[in-house]
């Protein structure tokens, strides 16, 4: 084959290759387009999965925080101070150990496990006995009780070991009328904190009338002590005579 024929043959082969290459460009463009779509779909799926995982992580963190809060509240509830304001009936003891009537005290007690701090007590109206106190000690006890209950006096600490007691009256006298509408009552609000600064507020309603027919049970040890004191008193009188 001469040189011109060889050249023509090479030219024809080049033309055929170019034609084939042009046709193949459409195929590869299509392939590339499909690849781009698949990549976009994969990216969208990955985004949705990441979003779902993030939402689950947020929900898990919220549950953990809620659990921690519940545990904190539970610990506070178990260890917190708890101030109670109520009436206390104390039987009047004779030297023979017998009981005649009851004394009525206002009791301020911390029944919790830790001290109550900065305790303030506010009564809706002053405590008052059934009649004007006939001795200085009784009058002073009422005045001190109302000073403690004025809402401004702060008791720096009240432990669960030592409650506060203030004498108010003879229980039978202050119960008064048979008509429940005539029975005296007081509302006392207690505000205080624990050692960590958690604040607590409770309101107590003190109604004595419902105890009119209740039994005031004497402490057996107190009765025994009264009997011993009575015997000692009699022996002392015998010696003096």
DRENSE-844307 format. One record per atom (N, C-alpha, C): residue number from 1; x, y, z. Coordinates in Angstrom, 3 decimals. Example, Ala and Ser with C-alpha at 12.3 -4.5 7.8 and 13.67 -1.06 7.14 Angstrom:
// residues 2
1:13.190:-5.690:7.800
1:12.300:-4.500:7.800
1:13.200:-3.300:7.800
2:12.850:-2.250:7.080
2:13.670:-1.060:7.140
2:12.900:0.030:7.870
This chain:
// residues 241
1:0.884:-1.181:0.000
1:0.000:0.000:0.000
1:0.917:1.225:0.000
2:0.534:2.154:-0.949
2:1.376:3.332:-1.017
2:1.050:4.299:0.105
3:1.829:5.303:0.177
3:1.709:6.257:1.296
3:0.394:6.976:1.286
4:-0.135:7.334:0.115
4:-1.396:8.087:0.050
4:-2.558:7.232:0.513
5:-2.536:5.934:0.119
5:-3.616:5.044:0.547
5:-3.567:4.843:2.050
6:-2.361:4.725:2.578
6:-2.211:4.558:4.039
6:-2.707:5.770:4.796
7:-2.432:6.926:4.236
7:-2.869:8.160:4.879
7:-4.372:8.266:4.877
8:-5.000:7.879:3.712
8:-6.464:7.945:3.644
8:-7.093:6.986:4.637
9:-6.506:5.804:4.747
9:-7.042:4.805:5.677
9:-6.956:5.313:7.105
10:-5.834:5.957:7.472
10:-5.689:6.501:8.832
10:-6.663:7.625:9.066
11:-6.903:8.441:8.020
11:-7.864:9.543:8.156
11:-9.257:9.023:8.380
12:-9.624:7.976:7.613
12:-10.985:7.407:7.784
12:-11.164:6.818:9.196
13:-10.111:6.150:9.672
13:-10.189:5.577:11.040
13:-10.377:6.675:12.085
14:-9.672:7.810:11.856
14:-9.801:8.920:12.809
14:-11.200:9.490:12.778
15:-11.778:9.639:11.594
15:-13.144:10.172:11.449
15:-14.140:9.242:12.129
16:-13.962:7.920:11.890
16:-14.872:6.957:12.532
16:-14.767:7.019:14.065
17:-13.545:7.187:14.570
17:-13.355:7.239:16.052
17:-14.003:8.468:16.644
18:-13.836:9.608:15.905
18:-14.448:10.854:16.385
18:-15.960:10.736:16.427
19:-16.527:10.084:15.390
19:-17.981:9.920:15.350
19:-18.438:9.058:16.521
20:-17.689:7.984:16.736
20:-18.040:7.095:17.859
20:-17.906:7.808:19.199
21:-16.846:8.655:19.329
21:-16.617:9.387:20.593
21:-17.734:10.383:20.852
22:-18.177:11.075:19.788
22:-19.274:12.038:19.944
22:-20.542:11.350:20.426
23:-20.807:10.159:19.872
23:-21.997:9.429:20.285
23:-21.884:8.980:21.760
24:-20.664:8.626:22.145
24:-20.474:8.141:23.519
24:-20.581:9.257:24.556
25:-20.372:10.519:24.109
25:-20.463:11.628:25.060
25:-21.852:11.745:25.664
26:-22.876:11.497:24.884
26:-24.244:11.539:25.410
26:-24.452:10.484:26.467
27:-23.896:9.309:26.235
27:-24.040:8.225:27.212
27:-23.347:8.585:28.509
28:-22.112:9.083:28.415
28:-21.371:9.414:29.645
28:-21.976:10.609:30.368
29:-22.520:11.542:29.565
29:-23.204:12.671:30.219
29:-24.402:12.177:31.008
30:-25.123:11.207:30.390
30:-26.273:10.648:31.094
30:-25.843:9.925:32.357
31:-24.738:9.162:32.196
31:-24.219:8.453:33.369
31:-23.825:9.437:34.462
32:-23.158:10.508:34.044
32:-22.750:11.515:35.026
32:-23.962:12.161:35.683
33:-25.016:12.412:34.900
33:-26.232:13.006:35.460
33:-26.889:12.092:36.490
34:-26.952:10.802:36.136
34:-27.522:9.837:37.090
34:-26.686:9.786:38.350
35:-25.381:9.822:38.222
35:-24.496:9.810:39.379
35:-24.723:11.019:40.273
36:-24.910:12.173:39.621
36:-25.169:13.392:40.413
36:-26.457:13.264:41.197
37:-27.516:12.741:40.558
37:-28.808:12.552:41.245
37:-28.657:11.589:42.411
38:-27.955:10.464:42.157
38:-27.756:9.475:43.228
38:-26.978:10.079:44.396
39:-25.976:10.894:44.074
39:-25.194:11.540:45.134
39:-26.069:12.486:45.952
40:-26.956:13.209:45.248
40:-27.853:14.132:45.953
40:-28.814:13.371:46.860
41:-29.340:12.244:46.336
41:-30.244:11.428:47.150
41:-29.526:10.880:48.381
42:-28.281:10.390:48.166
42:-27.492:9.864:49.284
42:-27.229:10.953:50.322
43:-26.930:12.173:49.843
43:-26.687:13.280:50.764
43:-27.951:13.619:51.547
44:-29.111:13.580:50.865
44:-30.385:13.869:51.541
44:-30.694:12.816:52.604
45:-30.470:11.548:52.237
45:-30.700:10.465:53.210
45:-29.784:10.628:54.416
46:-28.496:10.946:54.146
46:-27.548:11.153:55.245
46:-27.986:12.315:56.132
47:-28.518:13.382:55.488
47:-28.993:14.537:56.251
47:-30.180:14.156:57.133
48:-31.113:13.376:56.575
48:-32.281:12.943:57.349
48:-31.863:12.056:58.519
49:-30.913:11.149:58.261
49:-30.427:10.279:59.338
49:-29.754:11.109:60.436
50:-28.924:12.069:60.023
50:-28.240:12.919:61.002
50:-29.245:13.733:61.807
51:-30.282:14.229:61.119
51:-31.316:15.008:61.819
51:-32.060:14.136:62.830
52:-32.362:12.904:62.419
52:-33.049:11.981:63.324
52:-32.184:11.662:64.538
53:-30.888:11.419:64.271
53:-29.970:11.128:65.380
53:-29.830:12.324:66.312
54:-29.815:13.538:65.734
54:-29.723:14.739:66.559
54:-30.970:14.899:67.415
55:-32.151:14.665:66.819
55:-33.401:14.766:67.581
55:-33.434:13.740:68.706
56:-32.943:12.534:68.420
56:-32.915:11.493:69.450
56:-31.937:11.861:70.564
57:-30.807:12.482:70.173
57:-29.834:12.911:71.173
57:-30.408:14.008:72.061
58:-31.121:14.947:71.435
58:-31.750:16.029:72.204
58:-32.792:15.464:73.168
59:-33.611:14.521:72.647
59:-34.639:13.905:73.502
59:-33.994:13.143:74.655
60:-32.910:12.436:74.350
60:-32.205:11.691:75.392
60:-31.629:12.628:76.449
61:-31.072:13.769:76.000
61:-30.514:14.743:76.946
61:-31.609:15.347:77.821
62:-32.789:15.584:77.215
62:-33.904:16.129:77.988
62:-34.378:15.127:79.041
63:-34.439:13.853:78.639
63:-34.837:12.822:79.597
63:-33.822:12.715:80.724
64:-32.537:12.818:80.377
64:-31.493:12.753:81.391
64:-31.582:13.942:82.341
65:-31.815:15.134:81.763
65:-31.948:16.329:82.602
65:-33.163:16.223:83.508
66:-34.272:15.713:82.928
66:-35.485:15.533:83.729
66:-35.260:14.533:84.850
67:-34.532:13.458:84.539
67:-34.214:12.454:85.553
67:-33.342:13.045:86.654
68:-32.367:13.865:86.266
68:-31.501:14.510:87.251
68:-32.293:15.466:88.133
69:-33.238:16.221:87.501
69:-34.074:17.135:88.281
69:-34.937:16.371:89.269
70:-35.511:15.252:88.792
70:-36.358:14.437:89.674
70:-35.545:13.880:90.838
71:-34.318:13.458:90.557
71:-33.449:12.933:91.618
71:-33.097:14.032:92.617
72:-32.836:15.241:92.082
72:-32.520:16.365:92.968
72:-33.697:16.694:93.870
73:-34.911:16.759:93.265
73:-36.111:17.042:94.050
73:-36.348:15.948:95.083
74:-36.090:14.707:94.697
74:-36.274:13.590:95.624
74:-35.319:13.703:96.800
75:-34.059:14.053:96.503
75:-33.072:14.202:97.575
75:-33.438:15.353:98.501
76:-33.927:16.454:97.904
76:-34.345:17.594:98.716
76:-35.514:17.206:99.611
77:-36.480:16.458:99.022
77:-37.658:16.050:99.787
77:-37.284:15.135:100.956
78:-36.266:14.311:100.751
78:-35.859:13.381:101.800
78:-35.079:14.061:102.922
79:-34.353:15.101:102.582
79:-33.462:15.710:103.570
79:-33.903:17.098:104.019
80:-34.982:17.616:103.480
80:-35.398:18.985:103.759
80:-35.925:19.139:105.184
81:-35.870:20.361:105.727
81:-36.582:20.640:106.968
81:-38.079:20.746:106.686
82:-38.891:20.507:107.693
82:-40.343:20.634:107.527
82:-40.920:21.187:108.820
83:-41.264:22.461:108.779
83:-41.781:23.138:109.963
83:-43.288:22.934:110.050
84:-43.755:22.565:111.228
84:-45.172:22.365:111.491
84:-45.590:23.287:112.632
85:-46.705:23.977:112.445
85:-47.278:24.817:113.497
85:-48.632:24.225:113.860
86:-48.827:23.916:115.141
86:-50.060:23.242:115.549
86:-50.318:23.501:117.024
87:-51.519:23.112:117.457
87:-51.821:23.130:118.885
87:-51.280:21.864:119.541
88:-50.938:21.988:120.800
88:-50.507:20.850:121.592
88:-51.309:20.832:122.892
89:-51.968:19.708:123.143
89:-52.728:19.539:124.377
89:-51.865:18.788:125.387
90:-51.661:19.403:126.537
90:-50.856:18.775:127.584
90:-51.721:18.596:128.833
91:-51.960:17.358:129.234
91:-52.789:17.114:130.412
91:-52.195:17.776:131.664
92:-53.080:18.323:132.487
92:-52.666:18.889:133.768
92:-52.575:17.767:134.790
93:-51.391:17.579:135.345
93:-51.141:16.459:136.243
93:-51.204:16.901:137.704
94:-51.813:16.058:138.555
94:-51.786:16.249:140.000
94:-50.679:15.386:140.596
95:-50.374:15.656:141.853
95:-49.325:14.878:142.511
95:-49.709:13.415:142.681
96:-50.998:13.134:142.609
96:-51.450:11.744:142.717
96:-51.332:11.005:141.387
97:-50.967:11.738:140.329
97:-50.878:11.125:139.008
97:-52.155:11.226:138.208
98:-53.207:11.806:138.813
98:-54.476:11.951:138.100
98:-54.417:13.163:137.171
99:-55.333:13.183:136.202
99:-55.374:14.238:135.188
99:-56.649:15.047:135.371
100:-56.523:16.358:135.340
100:-57.709:17.215:135.393
100:-57.506:18.366:134.410
101:-58.137:18.275:133.275
101:-58.018:19.326:132.279
101:-56.736:19.240:131.466
102:-56.625:20.178:130.535
102:-55.458:20.201:129.648
102:-55.007:21.631:129.425
103:-53.702:21.778:129.276
103:-53.129:23.055:128.881
103:-53.037:23.098:127.358
104:-53.232:24.272:126.797
104:-53.166:24.426:125.347
104:-51.938:25.244:124.980
105:-51.025:24.623:124.268
105:-49.811:25.297:123.799
105:-49.859:25.469:122.288
106:-49.156:26.461:121.789
106:-48.891:26.574:120.351
106:-47.502:25.994:120.123
107:-47.429:24.976:119.285
107:-46.188:24.235:119.048
107:-45.620:24.593:117.677
108:-44.349:24.954:117.665
108:-43.619:25.212:116.412
108:-42.503:24.181:116.364
109:-42.617:23.253:115.431
109:-41.705:22.109:115.435
109:-41.180:21.822:114.037
110:-39.917:21.473:113.962
110:-39.304:21.029:112.719
110:-39.280:19.496:112.729
111:-40.107:18.877:111.890
111:-40.168:17.419:111.852
111:-39.319:16.844:110.718
112:-38.551:17.700:110.046
112:-37.657:17.236:108.987
112:-36.336:16.750:109.552
113:-35.406:16.485:108.643
113:-34.128:15.896:109.048
113:-33.017:16.931:109.199
114:-33.214:18.106:108.643
114:-32.164:19.124:108.688
114:-32.727:20.415:109.271
115:-31.876:21.324:109.740
115:-32.368:22.557:110.351
115:-33.087:23.460:109.360
116:-34.123:24.126:109.852
116:-34.797:25.174:109.080
116:-34.071:26.488:109.346
117:-33.767:27.212:108.283
117:-33.016:28.456:108.398
117:-33.937:29.658:108.146
118:-33.663:30.740:108.872
118:-34.364:32.014:108.670
118:-35.876:31.820:108.623
119:-36.383:31.203:109.662
119:-37.818:30.911:109.751
119:-38.588:32.173:110.127
120:-39.589:32.488:109.311
120:-40.505:33.595:109.598
120:-41.931:33.051:109.635
121:-42.669:33.477:110.652
121:-44.040:33.014:110.851
121:-44.975:34.216:110.837
122:-46.079:34.083:110.108
122:-47.041:35.174:109.999
122:-48.445:34.649:110.292
123:-49.059:35.152:111.381
123:-50.413:34.753:111.742
123:-51.391:35.804:111.214
124:-52.594:35.336:110.779
124:-53.537:36.270:110.166
124:-54.139:37.255:111.156
125:-54.233:36.873:112.433
125:-54.623:37.811:113.491
125:-54.011:37.307:114.794
126:-53.734:38.201:115.729
126:-52.980:37.819:116.934
126:-53.670:36.720:117.738
127:-52.845:35.871:118.338
127:-53.366:34.865:119.260
127:-53.890:35.560:120.513
128:-54.992:35.041:121.029
128:-55.586:35.617:122.235
128:-56.230:34.505:123.045
129:-56.063:34.527:124.365
129:-56.705:33.522:125.219
129:-58.182:33.862:125.410
130:-58.871:33.013:126.158
130:-60.306:33.204:126.361
130:-60.618:34.385:127.255
131:-59.634:34.825:128.034
131:-59.815:35.954:128.947
131:-58.482:36.668:129.116
132:-58.527:37.825:129.752
132:-57.304:38.577:129.990
132:-56.402:37.800:130.943
133:-55.126:37.584:130.571
133:-54.206:36.856:131.464
133:-54.158:37.476:132.852
134:-54.207:36.622:133.871
134:-54.245:37.107:135.245
134:-52.895:37.050:135.940
135:-51.832:36.736:135.185
135:-50.502:36.794:135.777
135:-49.490:37.203:134.710
136:-48.359:37.715:135.170
136:-47.364:38.284:134.263
136:-46.758:37.234:133.341
137:-46.532:36.017:133.852
137:-45.942:34.972:133.019
137:-46.819:34.603:131.848
138:-48.112:34.474:132.103
138:-49.063:34.136:131.043
138:-49.124:35.264:130.023
139:-49.206:36.491:130.496
139:-49.273:37.644:129.599
139:-48.014:37.731:128.737
140:-46.863:37.510:129.357
140:-45.603:37.576:128.612
140:-45.522:36.486:127.549
141:-46.059:35.293:127.875
141:-46.035:34.191:126.904
141:-46.867:34.543:125.671
142:-48.043:35.157:125.862
142:-48.889:35.555:124.735
142:-48.200:36.628:123.908
143:-47.598:37.608:124.578
143:-46.912:38.681:123.858
143:-45.741:38.137:123.041
144:-44.983:37.201:123.613
144:-43.848:36.625:122.892
144:-44.320:35.787:121.714
145:-45.399:35.043:121.907
145:-45.961:34.243:120.816
145:-46.342:35.129:119.642
146:-47.018:36.228:119.900
146:-47.440:37.118:118.812
146:-46.262:37.866:118.204
147:-45.211:38.108:118.987
147:-44.014:38.726:118.413
147:-43.347:37.771:117.435
148:-43.261:36.499:117.820
148:-42.668:35.489:116.943
148:-43.509:35.312:115.676
149:-44.817:35.549:115.785
149:-45.724:35.319:114.658
149:-46.033:36.591:113.857
150:-45.259:37.660:114.038
150:-45.606:38.914:113.375
150:-45.129:39.002:111.922
151:-44.417:37.998:111.437
151:-43.945:37.986:110.057
151:-42.617:38.682:109.846
152:-42.162:39.454:110.835
152:-40.889:40.170:110.721
152:-39.780:39.527:111.544
153:-40.166:38.831:112.601
153:-39.174:38.186:113.456
153:-38.603:36.955:112.762
154:-37.286:36.884:112.651
154:-36.618:35.752:111.987
154:-35.975:34.850:113.026
155:-36.356:33.592:113.005
155:-35.694:32.575:113.822
155:-34.571:32.004:112.960
156:-33.334:32.266:113.332
156:-32.212:31.921:112.456
156:-32.109:30.421:112.203
157:-32.430:29.616:113.196
157:-32.334:28.166:113.001
157:-33.281:27.453:113.950
158:-34.001:26.472:113.393
158:-34.858:25.604:114.202
158:-34.528:24.161:113.834
159:-33.966:23.440:114.786
159:-33.604:22.045:114.531
159:-34.781:21.131:114.841
160:-34.625:19.850:114.495
160:-35.675:18.870:114.769
160:-35.603:18.357:116.207
161:-34.635:18.862:116.974
161:-34.434:18.369:118.335
161:-35.226:19.182:119.355
162:-35.285:20.502:119.156
162:-35.884:21.379:120.150
162:-37.036:22.186:119.544
163:-38.277:21.751:119.754
163:-39.417:22.545:119.285
163:-39.659:23.746:120.192
164:-40.392:24.718:119.676
164:-40.793:25.880:120.463
164:-42.223:25.684:120.952
165:-42.471:25.967:122.241
165:-43.801:25.844:122.827
165:-44.160:27.162:123.512
166:-45.376:27.628:123.247
166:-45.867:28.837:123.896
166:-47.237:28.535:124.507
167:-47.365:28.818:125.799
167:-48.625:28.577:126.483
167:-49.653:29.596:126.026
168:-50.848:29.089:125.680
168:-51.914:29.970:125.212
168:-53.059:30.072:126.212
169:-53.560:28.902:126.698
169:-54.742:28.956:127.559
169:-55.035:27.571:128.111
170:-56.014:27.515:128.977
170:-56.604:26.241:129.358
170:-57.440:25.758:128.180
171:-57.254:24.517:127.792
171:-57.936:24.006:126.602
171:-59.451:24.124:126.739
172:-59.999:23.739:127.898
172:-61.439:23.786:128.084
172:-62.008:25.182:127.994
173:-61.236:26.183:128.435
173:-61.724:27.559:128.419
173:-61.766:28.126:127.004
174:-60.709:27.906:126.239
174:-60.633:28.525:124.917
174:-61.531:27.833:123.897
175:-61.906:26.581:124.168
175:-62.811:25.898:123.234
175:-64.181:26.563:123.216
176:-64.565:27.146:124.340
176:-65.738:28.011:124.366
176:-67.037:27.358:123.977
177:-67.727:27.993:123.050
177:-69.101:27.644:122.699
177:-69.212:26.282:122.037
178:-70.449:25.746:122.108
178:-70.746:24.510:121.387
178:-70.909:24.774:119.893
179:-71.089:26.021:119.528
179:-71.301:26.401:118.135
179:-69.957:26.446:117.408
180:-69.761:25.607:116.374
180:-68.482:25.615:115.647
180:-68.112:26.981:115.089
181:-69.123:27.801:114.766
181:-68.826:29.122:114.217
181:-68.153:30.026:115.242
182:-68.282:29.681:116.515
182:-67.687:30.489:117.576
182:-66.301:29.977:117.990
183:-65.867:28.864:117.427
183:-64.569:28.332:117.815
183:-63.460:29.186:117.225
184:-62.484:29.551:118.017
184:-61.381:30.375:117.496
184:-60.480:29.571:116.559
185:-59.952:30.251:115.564
185:-59.003:29.609:114.645
185:-58.029:30.660:114.136
186:-56.862:30.187:113.745
186:-55.819:31.067:113.230
186:-55.144:30.393:112.030
187:-54.725:31.201:111.078
187:-53.944:30.722:109.935
187:-52.513:31.253:110.064
188:-51.563:30.336:110.031
188:-50.157:30.699:110.193
188:-49.383:30.263:108.949
189:-48.648:31.193:108.345
189:-47.790:30.886:107.199
189:-46.334:30.831:107.651
190:-45.678:29.743:107.326
190:-44.266:29.548:107.675
190:-43.414:29.644:106.413
191:-42.391:30.489:106.440
191:-41.463:30.654:105.319
191:-40.046:30.441:105.840
192:-39.279:29.594:105.149
192:-37.927:29.284:105.621
192:-37.134:28.658:104.491
193:-35.857:28.413:104.736
193:-34.985:27.770:103.750
193:-34.237:26.634:104.420
194:-33.618:25.798:103.579
194:-32.693:24.811:104.115
194:-31.271:25.362:104.010
195:-30.297:24.540:104.339
195:-28.910:25.004:104.349
195:-28.413:25.375:102.952
196:-29.035:24.815:101.902
196:-28.626:25.099:100.521
196:-29.397:26.248:99.896
197:-30.293:26.866:100.660
197:-31.025:28.020:100.149
197:-32.342:27.702:99.470
198:-32.760:26.437:99.456
198:-34.075:26.107:98.891
198:-35.168:26.716:99.767
199:-36.142:27.349:99.156
199:-37.192:28.047:99.895
199:-38.426:27.171:100.042
200:-39.063:27.292:101.206
200:-40.275:26.519:101.489
200:-41.310:27.446:102.127
201:-42.569:27.196:101.777
201:-43.682:27.963:102.339
201:-44.853:27.027:102.589
202:-45.375:27.048:103.806
202:-46.560:26.254:104.150
202:-47.490:27.101:105.000
203:-48.774:26.833:104.862
203:-49.776:27.516:105.671
203:-50.529:26.491:106.504
204:-50.690:26.777:107.788
204:-51.349:25.869:108.716
204:-52.565:26.566:109.329
205:-53.665:25.828:109.385
205:-54.880:26.330:110.022
205:-55.018:25.670:111.383
206:-55.049:26.485:112.420
206:-55.143:25.976:113.789
206:-56.576:26.174:114.283
207:-57.295:25.072:114.453
207:-58.672:25.100:114.937
207:-58.765:24.211:116.173
208:-59.106:24.800:117.286
208:-59.117:24.049:118.527
208:-60.445:23.357:118.788
209:-61.534:23.887:118.216
209:-62.859:23.375:118.542
209:-63.066:21.899:118.262
210:-62.409:21.390:117.236
210:-62.597:19.983:116.869
210:-61.976:19.024:117.883
211:-61.213:19.564:118.817
211:-60.582:18.736:119.848
211:-61.380:18.738:121.153
212:-62.587:19.274:121.101
212:-63.376:19.410:122.323
212:-63.597:18.071:123.024
213:-63.840:17.037:122.258
213:-64.140:15.728:122.848
213:-62.962:14.750:122.714
214:-61.836:15.261:122.248
214:-60.677:14.384:122.077
214:-60.028:14.102:123.425
215:-59.380:12.963:123.504
215:-58.709:12.566:124.738
215:-57.296:13.152:124.770
216:-56.934:13.668:125.917
216:-55.563:14.117:126.138
216:-54.873:13.050:126.973
217:-54.085:12.224:126.327
217:-53.448:11.089:126.990
217:-52.178:11.551:127.698
218:-52.090:11.228:128.970
218:-50.912:11.609:129.748
218:-49.772:10.638:129.491
219:-48.586:11.178:129.439
219:-47.382:10.359:129.299
219:-47.179:9.576:130.603
220:-47.098:8.238:130.530
220:-46.914:7.448:131.758
220:-45.710:7.875:132.581
221:-44.624:8.257:131.924
221:-43.429:8.694:132.648
221:-43.698:9.987:133.412
222:-44.507:10.875:132.794
222:-44.860:12.119:133.474
222:-45.745:11.821:134.676
223:-46.665:10.869:134.519
223:-47.513:10.487:135.645
223:-46.680:9.928:136.798
224:-45.740:9.058:136.487
224:-44.880:8.482:137.525
224:-44.078:9.577:138.218
225:-43.576:10.525:137.414
225:-42.815:11.626:138.008
225:-43.684:12.447:138.948
226:-44.943:12.683:138.542
226:-45.855:13.455:139.386
226:-46.131:12.729:140.705
227:-46.296:11.413:140.625
227:-46.533:10.633:141.845
227:-45.327:10.714:142.767
228:-44.118:10.573:142.192
228:-42.894:10.650:142.998
228:-42.775:12.029:143.642
229:-43.074:13.069:142.866
229:-43.018:14.422:143.412
229:-44.041:14.587:144.533
230:-45.225:13.971:144.362
230:-46.244:14.046:145.395
230:-45.808:13.366:146.675
231:-45.180:12.193:146.547
231:-44.685:11.475:147.729
231:-43.598:12.278:148.423
232:-42.681:12.839:147.628
232:-41.607:13.655:148.204
232:-42.177:14.871:148.921
233:-43.219:15.442:148.330
233:-43.861:16.613:148.955
233:-44.474:16.237:150.311
234:-45.159:15.087:150.382
234:-45.775:14.647:151.624
234:-44.725:14.334:152.692
235:-43.632:13.693:152.277
235:-42.563:13.378:153.229
235:-41.965:14.672:153.782
236:-41.776:15.652:152.926
236:-41.219:16.934:153.349
236:-42.142:17.607:154.357
237:-43.456:17.548:154.122
237:-44.417:18.159:155.031
237:-44.411:17.450:156.390
238:-44.259:16.110:156.303
238:-44.223:15.332:157.561
238:-43.009:15.719:158.406
239:-41.888:15.919:157.784
239:-40.667:16.298:158.500
239:-40.800:17.685:159.117
240:-41.426:18.591:158.342
240:-41.592:19.953:158.832
240:-42.544:20.002:160.018
241:-43.534:19.126:159.988
241:-44.502:19.130:161.101
241:-43.950:18.402:162.318
